[in-house]
Amino acid sequence: MFKMQVQDNPDDPTTWHDVRDPSGQVLTFEKEEEARAKLLELYPVQVQLEKYTGPKTTRVVKILKGTHDSRPMPK
């Protein structure tokens, strides 16, 4: 399983957060390629810019069994 994360402030490493669907659930994917394709679809500018400049502000993360936090996003 894989999930996507984005970073709001590239100067603050604590600002990474999971990408969620409209109901607040973390978007997860069985295959890494699916997660990367969705990341490109949702964040095309950031993903494309990372090829030419830094810092990286999007990523795909492998979910290890027993470590996934699927709590709804606080409102």
N, C-alpha and C positions, 0 to 999 in steps of 0.2 A: 504494500500500500504506500501511496505517496500523497503529499499535500503540497500546496503552494504557499509561499510567504512573500510579503512585500515589506519594505522598510520605509517608514515615513520620513525619517531624518537620517541621511547617510553619515552624518557626523556622530550619531548616537547609536551604538550597537544594541541598545535595549529596545529600540523601536520596531523590531521585526514583529509582524503579526500574521496570523493565518488568514487566508482568503476564504470568505464565507459566502454561502448562498443567501438569498433574500430572507429566508427563515432563521438565519443565524447559525446554521450548521456548517462545520468545516467541510470544504470541498475536498473529497478524497478520490483517488484514482488507483486502479489495479496496476496500471503500467506507467512507467516513468514518461514514456513518449506521449501518452495521453495528457498527463499533467503539464508537460512542456508546451504542447499544442494549445491547451486551454490558457496557460499563462500568456502565451504570445497573443492569443485572441483578446484577452481581457486587458493586457498591459502592453500593447504593441510598441509604443514609443520607448518605454523604459527598457524592454527586452532588446530592441534594436540598438539603442544608444550604448548599452553595455558592451557591444562588440567594438566600439570605437573610443569610448571614454570610461572613466570610472567615477565613482565607485559603484559596485554592484548593488542594486536595490530590489532585485527579485531573485527568488530561488525556489527550487523544488527539493523537498526534504523527504527522505525515506522514513516512514513511520515504523518504529520497532514495536513489536508486540508488547502490550502492557504499558506503553508510554504515551499513547495518543490522548490528548486532552480535547474531548469533544463537547465540552460545556458550551452552552449558548453564550454569545457575546453579551457583555453587560450593556444595558441601555442607559 
